[in-house]
Amino acid sequence: MSSDTVQRAADTLARQAGSTVQDARERAKRVAEAASPLAEKAKSTIDEMSESAREAVDKAAPQAKQMADDLYSRGEQASRQAVQMTRENPLVALLMAGAVGFMVGYLIKGR
């Protein structure tokens, strides 16, 4: 094989490689251009969902606080009633405490 033949083969391969690289660049550019609207749509959807979630949390937070306050108030009221009942009926309170202690002991010890 002569050096001219080798040179021509190398030139042909270089042109083909350059053409292949150019084709790959063009395809990548088309893919990027096609993906750009999809990315914008995804970003827009995420922004909308984020805003909806923020609104839901803003709406639920006062309700949750109100429920927590109500539960706390009920707990305080139940505690006051238990203290009052114990003062008014100490024997009943003592019997109830004994019964609860017996049941806990029975459960812990087993049958």
mmCIF file of the C-alpha atoms, coordinates in Angstrom:
data_MODEL
# 
_entry.id   MODEL 
# 
loop_
_atom_site.group_PDB 
_atom_site.id 
_atom_site.type_symbol 
_atom_site.label_atom_id 
_atom_site.label_alt_id 
_atom_site.label_comp_id 
_atom_site.label_asym_id 
_atom_site.label_entity_id 
_atom_site.label_seq_id 
_atom_site.pdbx_PDB_ins_code 
_atom_site.Cartn_x 
_atom_site.Cartn_y 
_atom_site.Cartn_z 
_atom_site.occupancy 
_atom_site.B_iso_or_equiv 
_atom_site.pdbx_formal_charge 
_atom_site.auth_seq_id 
_atom_site.auth_comp_id 
_atom_site.auth_asym_id 
_atom_site.auth_atom_id 
_atom_site.pdbx_PDB_model_num 
ATOM 1   C CA . MET A 1 1   ? 0.000   0.000   0.000  1.00 0.00 ? 1   MET A CA 1 
ATOM 2   C CA . SER A 1 2   ? 1.367   3.355   -0.937 1.00 0.00 ? 2   SER A CA 1 
ATOM 3   C CA . SER A 1 3   ? 1.543   6.391   1.298  1.00 0.00 ? 3   SER A CA 1 
ATOM 4   C CA . ASP A 1 4   ? -0.945  8.214   -0.974 1.00 0.00 ? 4   ASP A CA 1 
ATOM 5   C CA . THR A 1 5   ? -3.492  5.453   -0.463 1.00 0.00 ? 5   THR A CA 1 
ATOM 6   C CA . VAL A 1 6   ? -3.002  5.568   3.268  1.00 0.00 ? 6   VAL A CA 1 
ATOM 7   C CA . GLN A 1 7   ? -3.271  9.347   3.249  1.00 0.00 ? 7   GLN A CA 1 
ATOM 8   C CA . ARG A 1 8   ? -6.525  9.234   1.226  1.00 0.00 ? 8   ARG A CA 1 
ATOM 9   C CA . ALA A 1 9   ? -7.977  6.604   3.549  1.00 0.00 ? 9   ALA A CA 1 
ATOM 10  C CA . ALA A 1 10  ? -7.027  8.725   6.551  1.00 0.00 ? 10  ALA A CA 1 
ATOM 11  C CA . ASP A 1 11  ? -8.601  11.819  4.967  1.00 0.00 ? 11  ASP A CA 1 
ATOM 12  C CA . THR A 1 12  ? -11.785 9.884   4.166  1.00 0.00 ? 12  THR A CA 1 
ATOM 13  C CA . LEU A 1 13  ? -11.997 8.582   7.728  1.00 0.00 ? 13  LEU A CA 1 
ATOM 14  C CA . ALA A 1 14  ? -11.382 12.070  9.112  1.00 0.00 ? 14  ALA A CA 1 
ATOM 15  C CA . ARG A 1 15  ? -14.183 13.511  6.956  1.00 0.00 ? 15  ARG A CA 1 
ATOM 16  C CA . GLN A 1 16  ? -16.555 10.729  7.995  1.00 0.00 ? 16  GLN A CA 1 
ATOM 17  C CA . ALA A 1 17  ? -15.659 11.214  11.654 1.00 0.00 ? 17  ALA A CA 1 
ATOM 18  C CA . GLY A 1 18  ? -16.175 14.974  11.316 1.00 0.00 ? 18  GLY A CA 1 
ATOM 19  C CA . SER A 1 19  ? -19.537 14.379  9.639  1.00 0.00 ? 19  SER A CA 1 
ATOM 20  C CA . THR A 1 20  ? -20.558 11.935  12.364 1.00 0.00 ? 20  THR A CA 1 
ATOM 21  C CA . VAL A 1 21  ? -19.550 14.400  15.069 1.00 0.00 ? 21  VAL A CA 1 
ATOM 22  C CA . GLN A 1 22  ? -21.480 17.173  13.324 1.00 0.00 ? 22  GLN A CA 1 
ATOM 23  C CA . ASP A 1 23  ? -24.564 14.919  13.046 1.00 0.00 ? 23  ASP A CA 1 
ATOM 24  C CA . ALA A 1 24  ? -24.283 14.066  16.746 1.00 0.00 ? 24  ALA A CA 1 
ATOM 25  C CA . ARG A 1 25  ? -24.037 17.770  17.631 1.00 0.00 ? 25  ARG A CA 1 
ATOM 26  C CA . GLU A 1 26  ? -27.106 18.584  15.566 1.00 0.00 ? 26  GLU A CA 1 
ATOM 27  C CA . ARG A 1 27  ? -29.092 15.742  17.135 1.00 0.00 ? 27  ARG A CA 1 
ATOM 28  C CA . ALA A 1 28  ? -28.021 16.803  20.622 1.00 0.00 ? 28  ALA A CA 1 
ATOM 29  C CA . LYS A 1 29  ? -29.086 20.365  19.826 1.00 0.00 ? 29  LYS A CA 1 
ATOM 30  C CA . ARG A 1 30  ? -32.504 19.162  18.601 1.00 0.00 ? 30  ARG A CA 1 
ATOM 31  C CA . VAL A 1 31  ? -32.963 17.015  21.704 1.00 0.00 ? 31  VAL A CA 1 
ATOM 32  C CA . ALA A 1 32  ? -32.016 19.947  23.938 1.00 0.00 ? 32  ALA A CA 1 
ATOM 33  C CA . GLU A 1 33  ? -34.446 22.213  22.082 1.00 0.00 ? 33  GLU A CA 1 
ATOM 34  C CA . ALA A 1 34  ? -37.213 19.611  22.426 1.00 0.00 ? 34  ALA A CA 1 
ATOM 35  C CA . ALA A 1 35  ? -36.477 19.083  26.127 1.00 0.00 ? 35  ALA A CA 1 
ATOM 36  C CA . SER A 1 36  ? -36.462 22.763  26.998 1.00 0.00 ? 36  SER A CA 1 
ATOM 37  C CA . PRO A 1 37  ? -40.268 23.217  26.840 1.00 0.00 ? 37  PRO A CA 1 
ATOM 38  C CA . LEU A 1 38  ? -40.702 20.041  28.866 1.00 0.00 ? 38  LEU A CA 1 
ATOM 39  C CA . ALA A 1 39  ? -38.331 21.353  31.514 1.00 0.00 ? 39  ALA A CA 1 
ATOM 40  C CA . GLU A 1 40  ? -40.199 24.654  31.639 1.00 0.00 ? 40  GLU A CA 1 
ATOM 41  C CA . LYS A 1 41  ? -43.532 22.816  31.938 1.00 0.00 ? 41  LYS A CA 1 
ATOM 42  C CA . ALA A 1 42  ? -42.113 20.656  34.758 1.00 0.00 ? 42  ALA A CA 1 
ATOM 43  C CA . LYS A 1 43  ? -40.814 23.743  36.553 1.00 0.00 ? 43  LYS A CA 1 
ATOM 44  C CA . SER A 1 44  ? -44.170 25.466  36.181 1.00 0.00 ? 44  SER A CA 1 
ATOM 45  C CA . THR A 1 45  ? -46.013 22.398  37.492 1.00 0.00 ? 45  THR A CA 1 
ATOM 46  C CA . ILE A 1 46  ? -43.650 22.109  40.462 1.00 0.00 ? 46  ILE A CA 1 
ATOM 47  C CA . ASP A 1 47  ? -44.115 25.805  41.244 1.00 0.00 ? 47  ASP A CA 1 
ATOM 48  C CA . GLU A 1 48  ? -47.910 25.417  41.120 1.00 0.00 ? 48  GLU A CA 1 
ATOM 49  C CA . MET A 1 49  ? -47.833 22.336  43.338 1.00 0.00 ? 49  MET A CA 1 
ATOM 50  C CA . SER A 1 50  ? -45.510 24.054  45.786 1.00 0.00 ? 50  SER A CA 1 
ATOM 51  C CA . GLU A 1 51  ? -47.846 27.037  46.013 1.00 0.00 ? 51  GLU A CA 1 
ATOM 52  C CA . SER A 1 52  ? -50.850 24.739  46.531 1.00 0.00 ? 52  SER A CA 1 
ATOM 53  C CA . ALA A 1 53  ? -49.028 22.899  49.304 1.00 0.00 ? 53  ALA A CA 1 
ATOM 54  C CA . ARG A 1 54  ? -48.044 26.183  50.940 1.00 0.00 ? 54  ARG A CA 1 
ATOM 55  C CA . GLU A 1 55  ? -51.669 27.373  50.835 1.00 0.00 ? 55  GLU A CA 1 
ATOM 56  C CA . ALA A 1 56  ? -52.882 24.078  52.329 1.00 0.00 ? 56  ALA A CA 1 
ATOM 57  C CA . VAL A 1 57  ? -50.369 24.334  55.172 1.00 0.00 ? 57  VAL A CA 1 
ATOM 58  C CA . ASP A 1 58  ? -51.287 27.966  55.789 1.00 0.00 ? 58  ASP A CA 1 
ATOM 59  C CA . LYS A 1 59  ? -54.947 26.972  55.949 1.00 0.00 ? 59  LYS A CA 1 
ATOM 60  C CA . ALA A 1 60  ? -54.397 23.897  58.153 1.00 0.00 ? 60  ALA A CA 1 
ATOM 61  C CA . ALA A 1 61  ? -52.009 25.499  60.665 1.00 0.00 ? 61  ALA A CA 1 
ATOM 62  C CA . PRO A 1 62  ? -54.620 27.636  62.479 1.00 0.00 ? 62  PRO A CA 1 
ATOM 63  C CA . GLN A 1 63  ? -57.019 24.694  62.620 1.00 0.00 ? 63  GLN A CA 1 
ATOM 64  C CA . ALA A 1 64  ? -54.316 22.447  64.060 1.00 0.00 ? 64  ALA A CA 1 
ATOM 65  C CA . LYS A 1 65  ? -53.428 25.077  66.646 1.00 0.00 ? 65  LYS A CA 1 
ATOM 66  C CA . GLN A 1 66  ? -57.073 25.421  67.621 1.00 0.00 ? 66  GLN A CA 1 
ATOM 67  C CA . MET A 1 67  ? -57.409 21.645  67.993 1.00 0.00 ? 67  MET A CA 1 
ATOM 68  C CA . ALA A 1 68  ? -54.255 21.497  70.119 1.00 0.00 ? 68  ALA A CA 1 
ATOM 69  C CA . ASP A 1 69  ? -55.548 24.312  72.322 1.00 0.00 ? 69  ASP A CA 1 
ATOM 70  C CA . ASP A 1 70  ? -58.897 22.523  72.705 1.00 0.00 ? 70  ASP A CA 1 
ATOM 71  C CA . LEU A 1 71  ? -57.202 19.246  73.649 1.00 0.00 ? 71  LEU A CA 1 
ATOM 72  C CA . TYR A 1 72  ? -54.990 21.026  76.140 1.00 0.00 ? 72  TYR A CA 1 
ATOM 73  C CA . SER A 1 73  ? -58.029 22.698  77.700 1.00 0.00 ? 73  SER A CA 1 
ATOM 74  C CA . ARG A 1 74  ? -59.867 19.388  77.934 1.00 0.00 ? 74  ARG A CA 1 
ATOM 75  C CA . GLY A 1 75  ? -56.839 17.810  79.597 1.00 0.00 ? 75  GLY A CA 1 
ATOM 76  C CA . GLU A 1 76  ? -56.665 20.615  82.147 1.00 0.00 ? 76  GLU A CA 1 
ATOM 77  C CA . GLN A 1 77  ? -60.393 20.295  82.816 1.00 0.00 ? 77  GLN A CA 1 
ATOM 78  C CA . ALA A 1 78  ? -60.126 16.505  83.260 1.00 0.00 ? 78  ALA A CA 1 
ATOM 79  C CA . SER A 1 79  ? -57.208 16.997  85.645 1.00 0.00 ? 79  SER A CA 1 
ATOM 80  C CA . ARG A 1 80  ? -59.182 19.512  87.724 1.00 0.00 ? 80  ARG A CA 1 
ATOM 81  C CA . GLN A 1 81  ? -62.166 17.145  87.841 1.00 0.00 ? 81  GLN A CA 1 
ATOM 82  C CA . ALA A 1 82  ? -59.940 14.240  88.955 1.00 0.00 ? 82  ALA A CA 1 
ATOM 83  C CA . VAL A 1 83  ? -58.433 16.361  91.730 1.00 0.00 ? 83  VAL A CA 1 
ATOM 84  C CA . GLN A 1 84  ? -61.888 17.538  92.801 1.00 0.00 ? 84  GLN A CA 1 
ATOM 85  C CA . MET A 1 85  ? -63.274 13.972  92.812 1.00 0.00 ? 85  MET A CA 1 
ATOM 86  C CA . THR A 1 86  ? -60.294 12.778  94.855 1.00 0.00 ? 86  THR A CA 1 
ATOM 87  C CA . ARG A 1 87  ? -60.897 15.522  97.425 1.00 0.00 ? 87  ARG A CA 1 
ATOM 88  C CA . GLU A 1 88  ? -64.623 14.801  97.621 1.00 0.00 ? 88  GLU A CA 1 
ATOM 89  C CA . ASN A 1 89  ? -64.336 10.981  97.621 1.00 0.00 ? 89  ASN A CA 1 
ATOM 90  C CA . PRO A 1 90  ? -60.870 9.927   98.797 1.00 0.00 ? 90  PRO A CA 1 
ATOM 91  C CA . LEU A 1 91  ? -61.939 6.334   99.543 1.00 0.00 ? 91  LEU A CA 1 
ATOM 92  C CA . VAL A 1 92  ? -63.286 5.821   95.991 1.00 0.00 ? 92  VAL A CA 1 
ATOM 93  C CA . ALA A 1 93  ? -60.105 7.306   94.531 1.00 0.00 ? 93  ALA A CA 1 
ATOM 94  C CA . LEU A 1 94  ? -57.992 4.997   96.705 1.00 0.00 ? 94  LEU A CA 1 
ATOM 95  C CA . LEU A 1 95  ? -59.991 1.934   95.645 1.00 0.00 ? 95  LEU A CA 1 
ATOM 96  C CA . MET A 1 96  ? -59.700 2.923   91.988 1.00 0.00 ? 96  MET A CA 1 
ATOM 97  C CA . ALA A 1 97  ? -55.938 3.394   92.312 1.00 0.00 ? 97  ALA A CA 1 
ATOM 98  C CA . GLY A 1 98  ? -55.679 -0.010  93.989 1.00 0.00 ? 98  GLY A CA 1 
ATOM 99  C CA . ALA A 1 99  ? -57.721 -1.654  91.224 1.00 0.00 ? 99  ALA A CA 1 
ATOM 100 C CA . VAL A 1 100 ? -55.552 -0.074  88.535 1.00 0.00 ? 100 VAL A CA 1 
ATOM 101 C CA . GLY A 1 101 ? -52.402 -1.181  90.364 1.00 0.00 ? 101 GLY A CA 1 
ATOM 102 C CA . PHE A 1 102 ? -53.757 -4.719  90.681 1.00 0.00 ? 102 PHE A CA 1 
ATOM 103 C CA . MET A 1 103 ? -54.550 -4.869  86.932 1.00 0.00 ? 103 MET A CA 1 
ATOM 104 C CA . VAL A 1 104 ? -51.120 -3.539  85.972 1.00 0.00 ? 104 VAL A CA 1 
ATOM 105 C CA . GLY A 1 105 ? -49.444 -6.073  88.258 1.00 0.00 ? 105 GLY A CA 1 
ATOM 106 C CA . TYR A 1 106 ? -51.576 -8.866  86.814 1.00 0.00 ? 106 TYR A CA 1 
ATOM 107 C CA . LEU A 1 107 ? -50.645 -7.862  83.263 1.00 0.00 ? 107 LEU A CA 1 
ATOM 108 C CA . ILE A 1 108 ? -46.944 -7.573  84.057 1.00 0.00 ? 108 ILE A CA 1 
ATOM 109 C CA . LYS A 1 109 ? -46.714 -10.844 86.006 1.00 0.00 ? 109 LYS A CA 1 
ATOM 110 C CA . GLY A 1 110 ? -48.782 -12.786 83.512 1.00 0.00 ? 110 GLY A CA 1 
ATOM 111 C CA . ARG A 1 111 ? -51.404 -15.403 84.063 1.00 0.00 ? 111 ARG A CA 1 
# 
